[in-house]
Amino acid sequence: VTLRELLTGEREPSKWICSDASRDLCLAMTDRNYDARPSAKDCLQHEWLQSFLQRASSVEKEPSTVTLLRQHARRNVMQKMVRHIFAAQVGSEQLGRARQLFRRLDVDGNGTLSSEEFRAAMRSLGTGEEDALRIFSRIASFDEEIDFNAWVAATIDIDEMDLFFVAGRLQSLFAKADEDNSGRVTKSELLHGVLRGLGDQDRNFVQEVVELTFG
């Protein structure tokens, strides 16, 4: 899997790999016996072309990581805060692809993405320096670095997650914050209930947003 494939979600063609199904179709199309060759209609119904079309369709429906990063950069501080909190609650089994990509981009292996590391990845996809820097500054905690939770908050596609899983996590978060079981969450409850379990960067970010929102 290449870096471009991880970032865009699209598979790059490889001249070294040929599946049995694609080989079968090529052999059938080049059969010396004209009458034995499949028609254009038959070729379109071949298992290899059908599987290819299905994969292409799924790629078009699935936002690429770059698209998700751009969308997150446009969110307001409250929306970002909610996603930071939700990201911290997502189980490790849901984050395999995000973790794999994060480790590829984290060149120095220090657990965070620096501006240089982020911009290098974006440049490899043709994103301009100014655009990449703008996206980074709107995602990074205090414009310094992007930790894994901030990365998940920016790149997780909630629409693709199981609805019951998302609803369950949100309900759990609300119940944790609603300490007096009043059905409402106060500023104090939000700070004390939600901040538990967050890393230092996320805790500072959420606390700053809560203070700005509630005054």
N, C-alpha and C positions, 0 to 999 in steps of 0.2 A: 504494500500500500504506500503510495507516494504522498508527500506533504500536500500537493495540490488536490489529490483525491480526498484527503481528510478534511481540508478546508472547504472544498466546494461540494463534497458529497457525491461527486461524479467520478466514475471509473475511467481511467485513461486506457486507451487501447494498447495492447502489448503484442508485438510481432512474434513474440516467443511462445505465446500460449494459444492453442487451438483446441477447442472442446470437441468431444466426439460428435456432438450434434451438428456443429458447424462443418466439421469434416464430412459428415454424411451428406449434408446438403450440397456442398461443393462437388463431391464425387457424383452425386445424382445429376447435377446441372451440367457436368462436363462428360456425361456418358456418351460414348461414340455412337451408340444406337439412338438415333433421333427419336424414334417412337417411344423409347424407354425414358427419355428425359421428362422431368416434371414441367408442367405448364407454369406460367407466371402465377396463376391462381393457386396452384398446388404449392409453389414455393412460399407464398405468403402464409399458407396454413401450416408450414413446417414447424416442428416444435422449437427449433432454434430461433427462427424469426419471431415466433409468438412470445417466447421467453424474453427476447431482446426488447420487443415492444412493451412488454409489461414492465421491465426494469426501467426503460426510458420514461414511461409514464409516471412511475413512482418517484424518479429523480426530479421531474418537473414539479410534482406536488410538494416535495420536501424542500424547505428553505435551506440554502447553503449556510455554512457557518459565517461566511462574510456577510450575507444578508441579515442573519440574526444579530451580528455585531452592529451593523448599521441601524437596525431597528432599536436595539437597546440604547444606542448613543442618543437617539431622539426622545427617549422616555424622560419624564420629569422625575424629580428626586423622590417623590413618594412612590411612584411605580418601581423605581430602581430599588428602593428600600424593601418593598414587599417581595420582590424577586430575590433579593439577598437573603431575606429571612427564609423564604421557601426553599431556596437552594441548599441551605444548611440542614434542612429536614429530609432531603431526598436521600434515600438509601444508596449505598455504594453500588448495588446491582444495577441501578439506573444510569450510572455515570461512566460506564466502561469506555465508550467512544470519546466522551469529553476528556477523560483522564489520559487516554492514549494520545490525543492531539496536544493536550497541554504539555505533556512530557516531551513531545517532539519539538515544541516551540521553546520550551525552557532549556535553552542551550547550556547554561552554566549549572543547571540542576539545583538551583537554590530554592525552588518551590514557588517562585513568582516570575512574572513576565515583565521585564524591563521595557522601557520605551524602545530601545534599540532592537530587542528581540521581537517585539510586536511589529515594528515597522519593517523589519527584514522579511517577516512572513508575508505581510501585506504587499510589499514590493514584488515578491515572487509571483504574486497574482495580478500584477499590473496596476495596483492601487497607488495613486500619487502620494508623495511624501506629506503634503499638507493635509490631504484627506485622512491618511493613516494616523497622523498626529492628532487630528481633531477627534477621531473615534477613540483613540487611546486616552486622551485627556478626559473624555466624558464617561469612561468606564473605570479607569484606574482609581483606587482609593487615594484621595487627596493628591491626584495627579502624580503619584510616585510610581507604583507598580501594581500589577494585576495579580492577586492571589487566586488560588484555585476556586474558591467559593464565588469570587467576583466573576471569574470566567464562566462558571456554571450559570450564574444569574443572568449573564449576557447571552449565552449560547443555547441554553436549554429550550427546547420547543415544547411548551406546555400543551399545545394543541394536539401533539402527537402522543401524549401520555394518556394512560388510562384515566378516565373521568373519575372513577371511584377512588383511585389512588390519590389524585389531586385533591378531591373533596375531603378525603379522610385526613390528609396532611394539613389542610387549611383548618378543618374543624379541630384537630389536635392543637394547632397553634393558638387558635382563639381560646380554647378551653384552658390552655396553659397560662395565657395572659389574663383571663377573666378569673382572678383569684377569689373574688367574693361571690361568684356564680350569679351575677346580676343580669347577665345577658348583654352587658356593655363593658367596654374596655376603657379605662381612664389612662391618662398620660403616665401616671406612676405604675399602673399595672402593665402597661405596654413596655415600659423600660425594664421593669424587673422580671416580667414573665418571658418576654421575647429574647432579651439579651443573653439569657442563660444558654450556654452551649455554642455561642458565636465566638469566632476568633477575634483577636484584638482589632484588626482592621475593620471587620464587619461591625463589631460592637461600636466603635467610634463613629462609623458612618451612619448606622441606624440611630444612635443617640443624637447626632447632629441634626438628622432629618426630623426626628421627633421634636426636638427643641424648636426648630424653625416652624414646624407645623402647628404645634400646640402653644408655643410661646412660653 
